[in-house]
């Protein structure tokens, strides 16, 4: 793993095409002031990836109401990426990286599999602004986080980034009564309309198309 990818460091703001062939930028997919899970997989052929994604697909409804985005990055081609996403019944973005730029940039080539030449599976929990919070190495299946672990990590992260976690705090109530909503989510961050668009998964509306189809910034 590239030593620059560590807790407290920024995750690269990759631009890759999604399952609709639309280029997406990770920071746009993350949305403002929200956590994000980025899951790097070997691809359609890997049963371990399938099992992990089955669990994440079931968990996705909780991620939606908890204001956490979920993005998968694979080295499969566009058609295979769509097959996997549809078979899972997933409603979150799948990005595909046929040139394996993410694999090479992060230095996570799985050299023990020269036939597929994939990247070592990893799961990243990102704080707002793509800040790396946790990294799980999924070369072995048990290295990947369970849904229970993710729930705990997201509880701790949300507590850390939401000043209004303890809504009973008297100081917070005074700020609200005074019309100062800067510490209240989402009211001081974005409109309710924007929040509901993001929760609906309307990626074209809240993320849009990035300027380039490959690479990083």
N, C-alpha and C positions, 0 to 999 in steps of 0.2 A: 504494500500500500504506500502510495505517495505520502511522505511524512508531513506534507502540508495539510493533509486531511486528518484532522484530529479535533477532539472536543474544544470548543471555543474558537475554532478557525472557520472561515467561510467555505462553504461548499461551492464548487464551480457553477457558474450560472450558464449551464449548457442550453443550447438551442438545438432541438431535434424534432423531426416530424412525428406526429401522433398517428393513431390508427385511422384517421381521416386524411392522412398525408399533409396535414396542416402543420407548419413549423410552430413549435411552442417554446417559450422561454421559461425555465424553471421558476424564476422569481415571479413571473406573471401567474403561473399556476399556483404558487404558494398563497397568493392573495395577501392583503395588508394585515400585518400584526397577528398572523396565524401560524401555528406549527405545521409541519409537513413531514410525512413519511415518504422516503424515496427508496424503492426496492429494486435492486439490480439482480437480474436473474440470468441463468444460463440460456433458457429458452424453452420452446415448446416440447423438446425431447426429454426434458428432465422431470422425473416424477416427484422429486423433492420440491422443485419449484411449484408444481401443480398443487401439492398438498399445502404448502405455505399460502399460495394465492387463494385456495378454497377458504381457508380460515380468514384471511384478510377480507375477502369478498363478503363473508358473513358479518365481519366486524365493521364493515364500511358504513352501515347505517349509524352506528355509534360515533364513528369519526365525523360524519356529517353534522349531527346535532352537537358534537363537541368542538366544532370549528377546527378540524384538522384535515388538511388535504392529503391525498394518497396518489402517488405516481409510480408507475412501473417502467423500468427501462430494460429492454431486451436487445439482443443482437440478431434476432430473427428478421426476416424480410417483412414487408408490409402485409402480405396475404397471410402468412403464418401467424403474425402478431394478431391479426383480426380473428383468426380461427381460435386462438387461445382465449382471447378476451370474450368472444361470444360463447364459447363452451363453458366458461366460468360464470356467465351471466353478470359480468362486471359492468359497473357504470362509472368508472373512473378512468383517467387517461393512461394509455399505454404508449410510450415513446419507443421508436425502434432506431437502432444504431448499427446498420449493416456494416459500416466501415470500422466499427469497433474502436471509435475514438475515445469513448469513455473508458473502456478497458485499458487502453494504452496510456491515456492521460493519468489515470489513477494507479497504474502499474499493478493491475490485478488479473493478469492473464493466467488462466488455469492451464499451465503447461503440461499437466498430467493427462490432459485430454486433447491430443493433437488432431483427432478426427473432427471434433466440433470447434476446437480452439475458442472456447467461450471465455467470459470473465468469471472470476470467483464470485459467487453470490454474496451480496452484502445488503444489509438493511440500515438505513440512516434515519435517525430522528433529528429533524432540523428545527431550531427555534426560528423566530422571525428574522428576516433578512438573510436566510440561508445559513445561519450559524449552526455548526455541527454540535449537537447535544450528546448523542450516543451513536456508536457504531457497533454493529454485530456482524461478524464474519460467518457466513453460512456455507462454507465449504462442506462441513458436516451438518446434517440437518439439525442436530441439537444445538448448534451454534446460533440458530436463528431464534428471534424472540417469539415467545408465545403471546397470545392475545392478552393473557393476564399480565405479563410483563409490560406490554405496551400500554395497557390501561394505567398501571402504576407510574410508568415514566411520564405519560401524558398528564396525569394528575399533578405530579411534581412540577413539570414544565409549565402547565397552565397556572398553577399557584404562583410561580415565579414571575410570569409575564402579565398577569392580570391584577392590577392594583385594587380592584373591587372584589377580590376573592372573599374577603370578610365584609359582607355588605352591611353587617350590623355595626360597623365602626362608626362612632359618632361624627368623626371628622369627615368621613365620606358623605354622610347624610347632609351635613351642613353644606358641603360643596354642591351636592345635587340640588338642594333647596335654593341655593344661590344661583343656580343656572349653569354651574361649571360642570360639564360632563366629560372633561378631558381624561379622567381616570376610570371611566365607565365603558365597558365593552358591550355591544359595538357602538353605542350611542356617541361616544367621543371620537370614534375612529372612522366609521363609515355609516352610510344611511341604512335604514332597515331594508330598503329596496335592493341595495347592493348586496347586503347580507343574504337575502332570500335568493337572489340570482346565483350567488356562489353555492348556497346549500342545494339548489336545484341541479347543480352540475352543468350549468349552461356555459361551458368553457369559452365558446365563441364570444360571449358577451363580456365575461369578466377577465379573460386572459387575452383574447384576440390572437392574431397571427404575428409571429416574430418576423423580423426583417430577413433573416437568413435561415437556411434549412439545416445547417450542421455547425458544430463547433461550440466554442465557449467564449465567455467574456471575462 
